[in-house]
Amino acid sequence: MSLTFLAAHWKILTKGEYRIPSLVVLIFIIDLVLVLFFAGNNFNQEFFGTNGRATGFVAYLSLAGLLGAAVISASYKSLKRFSWSLIATGALSIAYGILQSIGADPVKWVNSYSPVIGFVGNPDFQSSLVGFSAILAFSMLMRRNTTRIKVGLTVFLAIAIYVIYETKAQQGFLVLFGGIAVILLMFVNKSKVEKLSWPLLGTGLVGVILVIAGSLNSGPLASLLHKESVIYRGDYWRAGWRMTLNHPFFGVGLDSYGDWYRRSRTLEATLRRGPEVTSNAAHNVLLDLSSNGGFPLVAIYLVIIFLVLRAAFRIIRRNPKFDPYFSGLFAVWVAYQAQSVISLNQLGLAVWGWIISGLIIGWEIYGQSAEKEMGERNSNKGRKLAYSKSIERILPSTSLVFFAGLLIGLLIGLPPLLASAKFKSALESGNASLIVNSASNFPRDSTRTIQIAYVLHQNKLDDQAMAVIKEAAKDYPDSFDVWKVLVSLSNVTPAQISEAKAQMKRLDPHNPNLK
């Protein structure tokens, strides 16, 4: 929908200050296309993404489209609406999190972590999403409100902290307190005691250093912040960096980190938790982009970050007063970037980060345009003028464009969902023929194919399992699990065993269990 919206308003993107962000987004999309066709991995996997992650071509194309659409549609009113939308989303996540914390979740999720996973499937992501909404609630408390609104926001903030605590994930508190620190700094900067801004900034930087040191098991916060998972993330980061160095131009392929992790990890990483413990993401957005798409892709992403920071500092310098909506969204953006250093690009969080990026860039452009027309720095009048100007730029046919984009999006986005639903239905039927046929449903997926072969093997249907896994070996030769399942079948030939073991050794060279 956002891409068709951009196509309909392409003339705006070629004017004045819009040219630079438009060009950056266009280059990002072009590089995605180049990676898709030249990285050399399975096309379906790169296009749709891996099972459970879905951060392939479609995802990043859509995120780029959302950013571009936010740039065009940015206005002060859209900042306010988006802020309250994020708070409303947080409220839904908090409500569901409370149900999960008291054991009243109507869905019995298969989950080995805290039961408080919200709608994003993981307690770390749930804590971050709730933290985002809590940051905005705190920013709203900094403006003049009625007593009823202040009480409501305070209660919201308190319950959000409770839900973050119930996730048992430190990530949410780091996100929340980091965002609050950014808001307080911006508030002081626009107050009568603005001279305290620099001491507060210095204190904040010291705090960041102590948090980083504590996470790395050093300094006074080590006992509170250090977790073994930090060591494991280091293994993922080193593997991602090695992939980047070995494939500097196009990476290993979009969402293909998992296929390369075993052969890119060190011997120490292989032995630390055992060779069977792997990952399909670098747990760092920058390394995910560089390993999956090469240096050009991550470089363009860094340019986008620079454009957001430049726009944000211009807005802060231009506005004489503290703005709770802009400040809250910028604090959320900073928190999103901070958590992305230790986490993967989970789409339930990424959509907020990319849209906020576009809103900040777009609002700076509109505000700058308004100031030029008015010849003064009156933020309230500038905002009103900028909003009216943005409305004039949006074509009356926008609703039709959105509908057309929705239809195109459904045609692209539904096949993986339908294939998954058919697979589930086939398993529930117990019909071997239906299960075998579900392996060929478009788009083919290595995880689903491996599961089908394994289920057939468990039910002593090795002939059908062999047929399925042989096709998977052709489509996914870099999948370690494909060859692992092949070796386990009773009807495997000595020649097939020899080939499978050679492939497994190629894909996992430091595995001591492979001879």
C-alpha positions, 0 to 999 in steps of 0.5 A, spaced: 500 500 500 505 504 501 509 503 495 503 504 490 502 511 495 509 513 493 508 511 486 501 515 485 505 521 489 512 521 485 512 528 483 512 530 490 519 526 491 522 529 486 521 536 489 526 540 493 528 537 500 524 530 498 530 529 493 535 526 498 531 521 502 527 519 496 534 518 492 536 514 498 530 510 499 530 508 491 537 506 492 536 502 498 530 498 494 535 497 487 540 494 492 535 489 495 533 487 488 541 486 486 542 482 492 535 478 490 538 476 484 546 476 485 547 473 492 546 466 489 541 463 494 534 460 494 530 465 490 523 463 494 527 464 501 530 470 499 524 473 497 519 471 502 524 470 508 525 464 512 520 461 516 519 464 523 523 471 521 520 473 514 525 478 513 526 477 506 526 482 500 518 483 501 519 485 508 525 490 507 521 493 500 515 494 505 519 497 510 522 502 505 515 503 502 513 505 509 518 510 510 517 513 504 510 514 505 511 517 512 516 522 509 510 524 504 504 524 509 508 527 515 504 533 519 504 535 526 497 532 526 500 525 523 505 525 529 500 526 534 495 521 531 501 516 530 503 517 537 496 515 540 496 509 535 503 507 538 500 508 545 493 504 543 498 498 541 501 498 547 495 498 551 493 492 547 499 488 548 499 490 555 492 487 556 494 481 553 500 481 557 497 481 563 492 475 561 499 471 560 502 473 566 496 470 570 495 464 566 489 466 563 492 466 556 486 463 551 492 460 546 496 455 549 503 457 546 509 452 545 514 457 549 520 455 553 521 462 556 516 467 560 509 466 558 508 474 557 510 474 549 504 479 547 503 479 540 510 478 538 512 471 540 518 473 544 518 476 551 524 480 549 520 483 543 514 484 548 518 488 553 521 492 548 514 494 544 511 495 551 517 500 553 516 504 546 509 505 548 511 507 555 516 512 553 510 516 549 506 516 555 512 519 559 513 524 554 505 526 554 506 527 562 511 532 560 505 537 557 500 540 560 494 535 561 487 535 565 488 531 571 484 525 568 489 525 563 495 525 567 492 520 572 490 515 566 497 516 563 501 515 570 496 508 571 498 506 564 506 507 565 505 503 572 502 497 568 507 497 563 512 497 568 509 491 571 508 487 564 515 489 562 517 486 569 513 479 568 516 478 561 523 477 565 527 481 560 532 486 561 531 489 554 524 492 556 527 496 562 533 498 558 529 501 552 524 504 557 529 508 561 533 510 555 527 513 552 526 517 558 533 519 559 532 522 552 526 525 553 528 528 560 534 531 556 530 534 551 525 537 556 531 540 560 534 543 554 528 547 552 527 549 560 529 555 564 535 551 566 538 549 559 545 550 562 544 543 565 543 540 558 551 538 557 552 535 564 546 531 563 548 529 557 555 527 560 551 523 565 547 519 560 553 518 556 557 515 562 550 511 564 551 508 557 558 506 558 556 503 564 551 499 561 555 496 556 561 495 560 556 491 565 553 487 559 560 485 557 561 483 565 565 489 567 564 494 571 559 496 577 553 493 573 556 487 571 552 483 576 545 486 574 546 486 567 551 480 564 548 474 562 550 468 558 546 470 552 551 476 551 557 471 550 552 467 545 551 474 541 558 475 540 558 468 537 553 470 532 556 477 531 563 474 529 559 469 524 555 475 521 562 479 520 565 473 517 560 473 512 560 480 511 567 480 509 567 474 505 561 476 501 562 484 501 558 486 495 551 482 495 552 478 502 550 471 503 543 472 501 537 476 504 534 472 510 540 467 509 544 467 515 542 461 518 544 457 512 551 460 513 552 460 520 555 453 521 560 454 516 562 461 519 562 460 526 569 459 530 571 453 533 570 456 540 562 458 538 561 451 535 563 447 542 561 453 547 554 450 547 554 444 542 554 444 534 547 443 534 545 450 537 545 455 531 542 461 529 538 464 523 540 471 525 546 475 527 542 479 533 544 485 530 540 489 525 547 492 522 550 485 522 544 482 519 544 487 513 551 487 512 551 479 512 545 478 508 546 484 503 553 486 503 557 493 505 552 497 500 546 495 503 548 496 511 551 503 508 545 505 505 541 504 512 546 508 515 545 514 511 538 513 513 540 513 520 544 519 519 538 523 515 533 522 521 539 524 526 540 530 522 532 532 521 531 531 529 537 536 531 534 541 526 527 540 529 530 541 536 534 547 534 528 550 531 523 549 536 523 554 542 519 549 546 519 542 548 514 538 544 511 532 547 509 528 541 516 529 537 520 528 543 516 522 545 517 519 538 524 521 537 526 517 544 522 511 541 526 511 535 533 512 539 530 506 543 529 502 537 536 503 534 539 501 541 535 495 542 537 493 534 544 493 536 543 487 541 537 484 537 534 482 530 529 486 526 523 483 528 517 486 524 513 487 530 518 492 532 521 494 525 515 497 522 515 502 528 522 504 527 522 505 520 515 509 520 518 514 525 524 515 521 520 517 515 515 522 520 521 525 523 525 526 516 518 529 513 516 533 519 523 537 518 522 538 511 515 541 512 517 545 518 522 548 514 518 549 508 513 553 513 518 557 516 521 559 509 514 562 507 512 565 514 519 568 515 519 567 522 520 561 527 513 561 530 513 553 531 505 553 532 503 557 526 509 553 522 506 546 524 499 549 522 501 551 515 505 545 514 499 540 516 495 544 511 500 544 506 501 536 507 494 535 506 494 539 499 499 535 497 495 528 498 491 527 492 484 525 492 485 519 489 489 516 495 483 511 497 483 508 490 491 507 490 491 504 497 485 499 495 489 497 489 496 497 493 492 492 498 490 487 492 497 487 490 499 486 497 495 480 498 497 477 492 504 477 494 503 476 502 498 471 502 501 465 499 506 463 505 500 464 509 496 459 505 501 454 504 502 454 512 495 453 513 494 447 508 500 444 511 497 444 518 491 441 515 494 436 512 498 434 518 491 434 522 488 429 517 493 424 517 493 423 510 500 421 507 498 423 500 496 430 503 502 431 507 507 429 501 503 434 497 503 440 502 511 440 501 510 443 494 505 448 495 508 455 493 512 458 496 516 452 497 520 452 504 526 449 507 523 448 514 516 446 512 519 441 507 524 438 513 518 437 517 514 433 512 520 429 511 521 428 518 514 426 520 514 421 514 520 418 517 517 418 524 511 414 521 515 409 517 514 412 511 521 413 508 519 412 501 515 418 501 520 421 506 526 420 501 522 423 495 521 429 499 528 430 502 531 429 495 527 435 492 529 439 498 536 437 497 536 440 490 532 446 492 536 447 499 543 444 498 546 449 503 541 447 509 544 442 514 538 439 516 536 437 509 542 432 509 541 430 516 534 428 515 537 424 509 542 420 513 537 418 518 532 415 513 532 407 512 532 407 505 538 411 504 544 408 499 551 408 501 553 413 496 547 418 498 550 417 505 557 419 503 554 425 499 550 427 505 556 427 510 560 431 505 555 436 505 554 436 512 562 437 513 562 443 508 556 446 512 559 445 519 567 444 518 568 445 526 563 440 528 567 434 532 561 429 531 562 429 523 568 425 521 
